[in-house]
Amino acid sequence: MKPIIIANWKMNPLTSRGAFVLAKKVAKGAKGYNATVVLCPPYVFIPQLPASKNVQIGAQNCSWEQKGALTGEVSPFQLKSLGCTFVILGHSERKKYLAETLGMVQAKAEAALQAGLKVILCVENVRELQMIAKNMKSFKNILVVFEPSSAISTQGGKRITPGNISTMAQAMKKVVGKNVPILYGGSVDAKSITSIMKVGKVHGVLIGAASLDAKEFLNIIKEVN
């Protein structure tokens, strides 16, 4: 399996021009590397990103409904129609600031899968994963991200040791099965990526702040090859 490197731009950059330039630099620099690279920009920039064989596009959230009267929400089918192949669900910031529950995350995951999207499912621990797994028919087309909120740069940036990452990854495998990719998210950069991947024994990473710097992000991709 190729290493999976996912960029979560969150509410960045501030302009469509900035998003286009960043995506173009990444697409050009990622050429030739053996990795699945995914860019997840804000909704409004998705249609404006340059087409590329080197990167795939994902969204940062979606609705649990396919259509209807939900002001401000975005259907997973709408994302699919824009060319998205992935969607991030359950990010800790949405749980913390927007009161998103695990039940909502599970419903969104089912809707996204029905629309043909691959789900990047963020969980903080095994307990969260177990609660979501109870109501999931299958984990096919789901990537699980071990994402402790304390490790996110905007929430403290506390480093989790690669050994602890490995322990958690193996515990999560027991819940979802050995064939489901386990990723890590939390203050990942070019200096830490090698130990996270090798010692942490994960299939890839979800990157926040470092993904906004094209040079740093490309260095991360380089290090996993």
Helices and strands as residue ranges (DSSP letters): E 4-8, H 16-29, E 36-40, G 43-48, E 56-59, H 76-81, E 86-89, H 92-98, H 102-114, E 118-123, H 126-133, E 142-146, G 149-151, G 153-155, H 162-176, E 182-185, H 193-198, E 204-207, G 209-212, H 214-223
